[in-house]
Amino acid sequence: MAFHYYHSSPQEIFTFVPMLFHCQSCGMHTLENSRRIHQGAAGNYHAVIYWCAEGCGTIKLHGESYRMEPGDVLFYLPHEDRDLIGGKEVWKVAWCGISGPVAAALILSYEYPRFIKNAGPYPKELFEEMERLLPNNDPYTIRHLAAMTLEVLALIGGKEAKRISYREQEIGKRFVQIVNSRFHDPTLNVESIADILGIHPSTLARKVKKELCRTPQNYLRSYRAQQGLTLLSGTDLPVSEIAKRCGLPDKTHFYTIIRQSVGVSPTEYRENERKNKDRISGKNEQIG
């Protein structure tokens, strides 16, 4: 398994800490007068939790618009377009960025809806403490920040079991479990998953779109791409072998979904990752 290089922010200090995920960033967006924040999918390598703290605004995910009000939460996974649009009044949205090989899997493992109405009051003190600690570069603080990220995710689920209706999410939960455990199977597709679940593909599409805010095809494709990116950056396996391990024996198809995800070919992505690691390693040696 590949580990991730932690980047403390805002200082440009890099430290290698062997962990599967890190709290990469934390802060508050303040939007007013219809200000817009847009980040394209190609440059987004980490997952983000957005928690509305004050005011109202619009946030988009896979073409769908959601009105965020205080207490609402939305998740973005790596390589997804991010779009926040403020209104006339001040809108404050706290964010927590999660990076590392399992960033997307970490978010999905909680089986929350991608957009949650009234997850609870914005945990101001927790976010502010994380933001205060981020510039520190010692290994304990880095690990402590990861633990605080898990606390944020725990709070989103609520302290009362009834806050999120898991029964209503049963189809979505089972769909995610099947994809996560069988993505390497080249015969796995929306039709075969619907057959496993004993429902019509159109029913599966409707349920998954409602619960995960994306189509089943998009989720399966993105999950395979994310697994491929992890193997490209963390192993020396041939691209053709990685494609097979992701359930995409057609190497051309694998190249297509990787380019759609990050804007470059698998080979270019691997080379860029190696250059970044060499650069970070050089900075560590200088600091040491």
QUIJO-V766724 format. One record per pair of residues at least 4 apart in sequence whose C-alpha atoms are under 8 Angstrom apart, sorted by the first residue. I is the first residue (numbers start at 1). J is the second residue. Records with the same first field share a line. If there is no record, write none. Layout:
I = J + J
This chain:
1 = 101 + 234
2 = 20 + 101 + 230 + 231 + 233 + 234 + 235
3 = 17 + 18 + 19 + 20 + 21 + 100 + 101 + 234
4 = 16 + 17 + 18 + 19 + 20 + 21 + 22 + 99 + 100 + 101
5 = 14 + 15 + 16 + 17 + 18 + 100 + 277 + 280
6 = 14 + 15 + 16 + 17 + 22 + 24 + 142
7 = 12 + 13 + 14 + 15 + 24
8 = 12 + 13 + 14 + 24 + 25 + 134 + 135 + 136 + 137
9 = 13 + 24 + 25 + 134 + 135
10 = 134 + 135
11 = 135
13 = 137 + 283
14 = 137 + 280 + 283 + 284
15 = 137 + 280 + 284
16 = 284
17 = 139 + 142
19 = 100
20 = 100 + 101 + 102 + 103
21 = 98 + 99 + 100 + 101 + 102 + 103 + 146
22 = 98 + 99 + 100 + 142 + 143 + 145 + 146
23 = 96 + 97 + 98 + 99 + 142 + 145 + 146 + 149
24 = 96 + 97 + 98 + 99 + 134
25 = 95 + 96 + 97 + 98 + 131 + 134
26 = 94 + 95 + 96 + 97 + 127 + 130 + 131 + 134
27 = 94 + 95 + 96 + 127 + 128 + 131
28 = 92 + 93 + 94 + 95
29 = 91 + 92 + 93 + 94 + 95
30 = 90 + 91 + 92 + 93
31 = 35 + 36 + 85 + 86 + 87 + 90 + 91 + 92
32 = 86 + 87 + 88 + 89 + 90 + 91
33 = 86 + 87 + 88 + 89 + 90
34 = 85 + 86 + 87 + 88
35 = 85 + 86 + 87
36 = 83 + 84 + 85 + 86
37 = 82 + 83 + 84 + 85
38 = 81 + 82 + 83 + 84
39 = 43 + 44 + 81 + 82 + 83
40 = 44 + 79 + 80 + 81 + 82
41 = 78 + 79 + 80 + 81 + 82 + 261 + 262
42 = 79 + 80 + 260 + 261 + 262 + 263
43 = 79 + 262
44 = 78 + 79 + 80 + 81
45 = 78 + 79 + 99
46 = 77 + 78 + 79 + 97 + 98 + 99 + 100 + 103 + 104
47 = 75 + 76 + 77 + 78 + 97 + 98 + 99 + 103 + 104 + 107
48 = 75 + 76 + 77 + 95 + 96 + 97 + 98
49 = 73 + 74 + 75 + 76 + 95 + 96 + 97
50 = 73 + 74 + 75 + 93 + 94 + 95 + 96
51 = 70 + 71 + 72 + 73 + 74 + 93 + 94 + 95 + 122
52 = 56 + 68 + 69 + 70 + 71 + 72 + 73 + 92 + 93 + 94 + 122
53 = 69 + 70 + 71 + 91 + 92 + 93 + 94 + 121 + 122
54 = 69 + 70 + 90 + 91 + 92 + 93
55 = 69 + 70 + 89 + 90 + 91 + 92
56 = 67 + 68 + 69 + 70 + 86 + 87 + 89 + 90 + 91 + 92
57 = 67 + 68 + 69 + 84 + 85 + 86 + 87 + 91
58 = 65 + 66 + 67 + 68 + 84 + 85 + 86 + 87
59 = 65 + 66 + 67 + 68 + 82 + 83 + 84 + 85
60 = 64 + 65 + 66 + 82 + 83 + 84
61 = 65 + 66 + 76 + 80 + 81 + 82 + 83 + 213
62 = 80 + 81 + 213 + 214
64 = 213
66 = 115
68 = 72 + 73 + 117
69 = 118
70 = 118 + 121 + 122
71 = 117 + 118 + 119 + 120 + 121 + 122
72 = 115 + 116 + 117 + 118 + 119 + 120
73 = 115 + 116 + 117 + 118 + 119 + 156
74 = 114 + 115 + 116
75 = 107 + 114 + 115
76 = 80 + 82 + 114
77 = 103 + 104 + 107
78 = 103 + 104 + 226
79 = 261 + 262
80 = 261
86 = 90 + 91
87 = 91
94 = 127
96 = 127 + 149
98 = 103
99 = 103
101 = 230
102 = 106
103 = 107
104 = 108 + 226
105 = 109
106 = 110
107 = 111
108 = 112 + 176
110 = 153
111 = 173
112 = 116 + 157 + 164
113 = 169 + 211 + 212 + 213
114 = 211 + 212 + 213
115 = 212 + 213
119 = 155 + 156 + 157 + 158 + 163
120 = 155 + 156 + 158
123 = 127 + 152
124 = 128
125 = 129
126 = 130 + 148 + 152
127 = 131
128 = 132
129 = 133
130 = 134 + 145 + 148
131 = 135
133 = 141 + 145
134 = 142 + 145
136 = 141 + 142
137 = 141 + 142
138 = 142
139 = 143
140 = 144
141 = 145
142 = 146
143 = 147
144 = 148
145 = 149
146 = 150
147 = 151
148 = 152
149 = 153
150 = 154
151 = 155
152 = 156
153 = 157
154 = 158
155 = 159
157 = 161 + 163 + 164
158 = 163 + 164
159 = 163
165 = 169
166 = 170
169 = 173 + 211
170 = 174
171 = 175 + 197 + 204 + 207 + 208
172 = 176 + 207 + 208 + 211 + 212
173 = 177
174 = 178 + 197
175 = 179 + 193 + 208
176 = 180
177 = 181
178 = 182 + 183 + 193
179 = 183 + 220 + 223
180 = 223
182 = 188
183 = 188 + 220 + 223 + 224 + 246 + 247
184 = 224 + 244 + 245 + 246 + 247 + 248
185 = 246 + 247
186 = 244 + 246 + 247 + 248 + 249
187 = 192 + 247
188 = 192 + 193 + 247
189 = 193 + 217 + 220
190 = 194 + 201 + 216 + 217
191 = 195 + 201
192 = 196
193 = 197
194 = 198 + 199 + 200 + 201 + 204
195 = 199 + 200 + 201
199 = 203 + 204
200 = 204
201 = 205
202 = 206
203 = 207
204 = 208 + 216
205 = 209 + 215 + 216
206 = 210
207 = 211
208 = 212 + 213 + 214 + 215 + 216
209 = 213 + 214 + 215 + 216
210 = 214
214 = 218 + 219
215 = 219
216 = 220
217 = 221
218 = 222
219 = 223
220 = 224
221 = 225 + 257
222 = 226 + 257 + 261
223 = 227
224 = 228 + 246 + 247
225 = 229 + 246 + 254 + 257 + 258 + 261
226 = 230
227 = 231 + 246
228 = 232 + 242 + 243 + 246 + 258
229 = 233 + 258 + 266 + 269
230 = 234
231 = 235 + 237 + 242
232 = 236 + 237 + 239 + 242 + 266 + 269 + 270
233 = 269 + 270 + 273 + 274
237 = 241 + 242
238 = 242
239 = 243 + 251 + 266 + 267
240 = 244 + 249 + 251
241 = 245
242 = 246
243 = 247 + 248 + 249 + 250 + 251 + 254
244 = 248 + 249 + 250
248 = 253 + 254
249 = 254
250 = 254
251 = 255
252 = 256
253 = 257
254 = 258
255 = 259 + 265 + 266
256 = 260 + 265
257 = 261
258 = 262 + 263 + 264 + 265 + 266
259 = 263 + 264 + 265 + 266
260 = 264
262 = 269
264 = 268 + 269
265 = 269
266 = 270
267 = 271
268 = 272
269 = 273
270 = 274
271 = 275
272 = 276
273 = 277
274 = 278
275 = 279
276 = 280
277 = 281
278 = 282
279 = 283
280 = 284
281 = 285
282 = 286
283 = 287
284 = 288
